[in-house]
Amino acid sequence: GITYFSYGRTLQQELGKSPKNMDELNSSIIEKREHNFEVLQGSGGKKGSKHVKKNADKLVVLTDYEVDAIFARNENASCIRAEPARTGGGSGEIPYGQVKWYSNQIPSNSPIEDYISYKRVEHNKHFFGVFDGHAGYRCAETISSELPNLLSDSYEVIEQVLNNGFETKKGANKTQEDRIKEMVSVFSDSNKKSLRENKDSIALTSTYILMDEKLVKDNLHKFMGLYKSELNGNENSMSLEKQTEMLKDADNLLGPAVSGSCAIGLVLDAEAGKLTVANTGDSRAIIGRYNEGSGTYKAIPLSEDQTANGNRKEYERMIREHPSESSTVIMRGRVLGGLMPTRAFGDSRYKWPIEVQNMLFPMLYQNGHRYATSPRNYFTPPYVTARPTLVVHELIPSDKFIVIATDGLFDRLENSEIVEFVEGEEGEGNVASKVIKFSLSRDDSNVKKLLANKDQKLANLLLSIPSPFSRSLRDDISVYVIVL
């Protein structure tokens, strides 16, 4: 099972030295950020870093205790202990029988658009997921909650297929189990040997695709079925009560699809000593590997950013899939000039047919979904896919830890810097908290100017700046550090 443990001197212990208790610290943080919001809003309300710099001398900066209180809110740590091995009559040695992990999240957006999740998805297999939302938090919130359970269901279906075969139900009324079976059959070429050997990859791929179908297609069909008459031009005859109900259903069913999210998930097979990483978007996973000869650590990437501006393969794929739009499908390094990742969950404005967008987006936009707008040069959707790219990694004894995080961390630190820092800090306190604080303390040319003549710590100043003004200086940051 999972054991939550005390890891060295915790932030809660450190905060015990503070002259204020947690409630007082949180009240003080709110007061200072409200003051800073009024300063920035009252001087024009612009959100760029230049505007913040111009007013930096008027800002009230958080104390070290207040910064620690922010870090203490979401930090977590646990130790996963393996179940008895299935091999060798249950007595086989498990290479990764005890794994520690640390996590934390520091928001910039309000509410935060990052989510994280952990779940034991099969016997001695553990899923860690990091979900980086954009255009709001709704998509990331939904998939972080539903995807791990769906992945667990996929593993159960795969076991059924391995035991009973690939036969699936014909017809339109297919259950979730039927849909998983169909995908499993396609990705394994209906070959049990292939399915058994690539079980984790097939489970992750099937789950990602089905999760997005549920968001973008199933909920759309459900909404249009509920309001078929109204959507066909009879909305003027609706009662006020019915209109309110329709808008509520539109928000609940379609809101997560109007929003979007990147996702990187990994399955750690503790028994086989293997990692399978599924990446949709531009979050990252890296391994810290120790070189005994040199006594140094090296960063081993377990993912590649799925963007058109930094990934030639993704750029070429987009051109190949939309050959008649080679001059418009990627503009300024973005999908149709708007979206940075080429793979994402949700983002219905890059997936729904234009007729559907024309029907629903005006209502959604008026109901507060400001991203319910159609891109220009929209001819051959879908332009964005949730299908992940996969990396399978066989662990070796010199692989010491894994870092999986949203791009808010990697925007501020190189892979090698993260590995070097984690290696030096692991073992005392929550290393996920420490690496986030380290990233916020780095001399950033864009941020360093804010300090001017202030004798303040950079992280303290950055965390003093409230949303939405903080977003021009730092992103939400969410981190898992998994110690092998």
Secondary structure, 3 states (H helix, E strand, C coil): CEECCCCCCCHHHHHCCCCCCHHHHHHHHHHHHHHHHHHHHHCCCCCCHHHHHHCHHHCCCCCHHHHHHHHHHHCEEEEEECCCCCHHHHCCCCCCCEEEEEEEEECCCCCCCEEEEEEEEECCEEEEEEEEEECCCHHHHHHHHHHHHHHHHHHHHHHHHHHHCCCCCCCCCCCHHHHHHHHHHHHCCCCHHHHHHCHHHHHHHHHHHHHHHHHHHHHHHHHHHHCHHHHHHHHHHCCHHHHHHHHHHHHHHHHHHHCEEEEEEEEEECCCCEEEEEEECCCEEEEEEEECCCCEEEEEECCCCCECCCCHHHHHHHHHHCHHHCCCCEECCEECCCECECECEECHHHCCCHHHHHHHHHHHHHCCCCCCCCCCCCCCCCCCECCCEEEEEECCCCEEEEEEECHHHHCCCCHHHHHHHHHHHCCCCCHHHHHHHHHHHCCCHHHHHHHCCCCCCHHHHHHHCCCCHHHHCCCCEEEEEEEC
